[in-house]
Amino acid sequence: MSQSTEPSVTDRDAAEAGEVAREDAHVGTLYARLDALREQTAAQLAEVRRTLATGTHQNRFERDAFATLYEDRLSQLWSVENRLCFGRLDLREGTQDPRRYVGRLGLADERGTQILVDWRAPAAQDFYQATAAAPRDVVRRRHLLTAGRHVTGLDDEVLVAADGERTTGDAALLAAVTAPRTGRMGDIVATIQAEQDRVIRASDRGVLVVQGGPGTGKTAVALHRTAFLLYTHRDRLARSGVLLLGPSPVFLRYVEQVLPALGETGVVTQTLGELYPGVLARGEDSPEAARVKGSLRMVDVLDAAVAARERVPEAPLRFDLDGTRVQLRPEAIASARTRARRTRKPHNVARVTFVREVLNSLVNALARARGVDLGEEREDLVAELREDRDVRREVNLCWMPLTPEKVLAGLYADPARLEAVAPQLSPRDRAALHRADATAWTEADVPLLDELAELLGPLEETATAARAAADREEQIAYARKVLEDFEASGVGNPLVSPELLADRFSGTGPSGTVAERAAADRTWAYGHVVVDEAQELSAMAWRLVERRCPSRSMTLVGDVAQTSNPAGARSWAQALKPVVDDRWRLEELTVNYRTPAKISRVAADVLRSAGIAANPPTPVREGEHDPVAVPLTGLESVVEHVRDRFAALDEGRIAVVAAEEHGPLGSDAVRAAVAAVLPAGAVAASPDDLDATVSVLDVHRAKGLEFDVVVLLEPAAVLRRPRGANDLYVALTRATQELHVLHAEPLPRGMDHL
Ligand SMILES: Nc1ncnc2c1ncn2[C@@H]1O[C@H](COP(=O)(O)OP(=O)(O)OP(=O)(O)O)[C@@H](O)[C@H]1O
């Protein structure tokens, strides 16, 4: 009889308990080191603050600089409290540092020995990249499961199996993807998968497009890539800033905790509607209007709209200057306009040339009429002309200083004016642009306002602004020198830029951080731009994004099978052609971590039935619950169904997704009806509230979000929307556990077997 050499279950349990205890002790020392660093930094900060009040101007500046370093370091040390260390990497013997602990930041002990590797550092890369097929130098990858500061369990993947060891893994990933949702996105540092890691660590040069179906982690990857780039190119990006462009304010709130949890706070996160400082785009466009406004044809329309504001009158202009009559002929005005346009400067800047030329003509006429010597009297005559109200009015009527808002509102409010500058648009397209409240700005207006701002230029560049800019340059130069001195003495903090320091120095900080200044400045050039749901950007929006990032260092993540904007992308090649031609590279994410296979099969069938060519991603798990179809017999049946789901829910969140916001089965009506029967606070009062258990949303607002249970109302109505198949695909891929479809109409093709 052969004797089994396998260790018994009890032996294995005891061994694992011993390992957990050892890891717990080790993680304890990491936290102890973290605490010590916090104390040390807090003491240094207190000391600097104590001495800040005294000394010379320069002394105070230098100490203020130190305070900034310590404050930033301290907030970083506090941001990593949760799951400080989540993994261990065992490398082949003979490798340098064969045992590496991986966590949210790098730590060294008192002797300077590295005890924790930042997940973004090259030394941590194998933690994410090694696979059983290509183990690199990795023998074992260990995930530490933690609660508070304690290790509660282990998940080992043995990549090069020694005798008797099993090759397991995936438990940490499966635990993460099946966990109940909280309404806020969490980070995935502990379980980033190899294909995601490649994207996160890809070079920042040029345009990287990340195409991936629903749930493939595009948003997660976009956020982790942002943190990675800031870590790797800290010097450059701390100065120029990173812009993360998201599809809606609610989406930005959904993801807002991820970057701070990764120790990054200086990223500008905005929606397209916020990208034109001073305008808040709250209005909604019809699909028709969105399509017209997003089209490249608007470039010529706006150009013509500005040109039409540079007028030559048909008859001569006549002026009476203190009894002297002079006239200005249309030819003279036309010639002034030609000269002004030849400068190729924006309208408001070229106006200076126009006014000078017109005044030249008038001054000649005036000198002739009065019989005075131009050489001697010129200055007085020009001053007289400039002060004359009639002259000022007529010159303004020919070439008015303009704002983008004024020009665009003028086009929307006045069909005749629009027709004059946009003969290439069909009457139907022009009608779609008309609106009663011309300044109820929408998201699709923002790229147009921005385009006009380029065509018009600033209203006036004042001498004070120029002086302020010069002062600031001087302060920044000085701050840079101070930081260099610090670095030379080993106290450098890459989080602090000379600009930030200069702001603190001049008393404008913290409102003057790079992020805040960038967000307020329309002409800011970001060092890197990350766009999530990039498929939704129109051609006009792409022009705006390109202007914000002249270096074209961009990461664009999205899914062309989910496009709902009528002016959005059908393919990446078509969308990017006018922006960067074919100078972009593509990475694809292929695994769906959100939606179980039982549900994603339905979504894939819908897509296929609609003839949309796309490769739906492969679900990482089968799931437990088959999707169900239930008859819908009016609002009451919806309420009843949601009440049942709510009663059955242990943890997590429910979304009710309607085709539209308004109407008898729209999200507004359903929200009110459901809130009336569920306990107070259980139903989100608005689509923007992410914290309640039940959210009622129209399909447009559900984009990018996810919920444990999704109750989808009347899919046939979703399908009727413009790009309805894409919208239905989005709605069907929001659930992490259960999908319930309520319908009165026949189910769309692809769902009919439910
Ligand atoms: N490597 C991972 N480990 C754990 N969870 C992950 C991982 N990758 C993705 N997830 C989870 O999968 C879910 C979907 O991720 P995410 O929202 O980033 O997908 P997406 O591609 O942006 O989806 P969509 O296109 O539908 O908006 C999230 O809950 C995310 O945390």
The ligand as an SDF file (V2000), in Angstrom:
LIG
                    3D

 31 33  0  0  0  0  0  0  0  0999 V2000
   -8.2180   43.8910  -12.0840 N   0  0  0  0  0  0  0  0  0  0  0  0
   -9.3440   44.0810  -11.4270 C   0  0  0  0  0  0  0  0  0  0  0  0
   -9.4890   43.6550  -10.1620 N   0  0  0  0  0  0  0  0  0  0  0  0
  -10.6560   43.8530   -9.4970 C   0  0  0  0  0  0  0  0  0  0  0  0
  -11.7030   44.4770  -10.0010 N   0  0  0  0  0  0  0  0  0  0  0  0
  -11.6080   44.9510  -11.2620 C   0  0  0  0  0  0  0  0  0  0  0  0
  -10.4230   44.7720  -12.0390 C   0  0  0  0  0  0  0  0  0  0  0  0
  -10.6220   45.3600  -13.2380 N   0  0  0  0  0  0  0  0  0  0  0  0
  -11.8600   45.8640  -13.2130 C   0  0  0  0  0  0  0  0  0  0  0  0
  -12.4460   45.6250  -12.0260 N   0  0  0  0  0  0  0  0  0  0  0  0
  -13.7930   46.0190  -11.6180 C   0  0  0  0  0  0  0  0  0  0  0  0
  -14.6810   45.8080  -12.6860 O   0  0  0  0  0  0  0  0  0  0  0  0
  -15.6870   46.8060  -12.6780 C   0  0  0  0  0  0  0  0  0  0  0  0
  -15.7430   47.4430  -14.0290 C   0  0  0  0  0  0  0  0  0  0  0  0
  -14.6320   48.2990  -14.1890 O   0  0  0  0  0  0  0  0  0  0  0  0
  -14.7510   49.6690  -14.9750 P   0  0  0  0  0  0  0  0  0  0  0  0
  -15.9380   50.4350  -14.5210 O   0  0  0  0  0  0  0  0  0  0  0  0
  -13.4290   50.3080  -14.9380 O   0  0  0  0  0  0  0  0  0  0  0  0
  -15.0590   49.1020  -16.4350 O   0  0  0  0  0  0  0  0  0  0  0  0
  -15.2830   49.8860  -17.7920 P   0  0  0  0  0  0  0  0  0  0  0  0
  -14.5270   49.1660  -18.8280 O   0  0  0  0  0  0  0  0  0  0  0  0
  -14.9850   51.3310  -17.6120 O   0  0  0  0  0  0  0  0  0  0  0  0
  -16.8190   49.6490  -18.0210 O   0  0  0  0  0  0  0  0  0  0  0  0
  -17.9050   50.4480  -18.8920 P   0  0  0  0  0  0  0  0  0  0  0  0
  -17.3970   50.5670  -20.2910 O   0  0  0  0  0  0  0  0  0  0  0  0
  -19.1040   49.5930  -18.8220 O   0  0  0  0  0  0  0  0  0  0  0  0
  -18.0980   51.7580  -18.2300 O   0  0  0  0  0  0  0  0  0  0  0  0
  -15.3300   47.7570  -11.5510 C   0  0  0  0  0  0  0  0  0  0  0  0
  -16.0470   47.4050  -10.4100 O   0  0  0  0  0  0  0  0  0  0  0  0
  -13.8660   47.5090  -11.3370 C   0  0  0  0  0  0  0  0  0  0  0  0
  -13.4620   47.8170  -10.0340 O   0  0  0  0  0  0  0  0  0  0  0  0
  1  2  1  0
  2  3  1  0
  2  7  2  0
  3  4  2  0
  4  5  1  0
  5  6  2  0
  6  7  1  0
  6 10  1  0
  7  8  1  0
  8  9  2  0
  9 10  1  0
 10 11  1  0
 11 12  1  0
 11 30  1  0
 12 13  1  0
 13 14  1  0
 13 28  1  0
 14 15  1  0
 15 16  1  0
 16 17  2  0
 16 18  1  0
 16 19  1  0
 19 20  1  0
 20 21  2  0
 20 22  1  0
 20 23  1  0
 23 24  1  0
 24 25  2  0
 24 26  1  0
 24 27  1  0
 28 29  1  0
 28 30  1  0
 30 31  1  0
M  END
$$$$
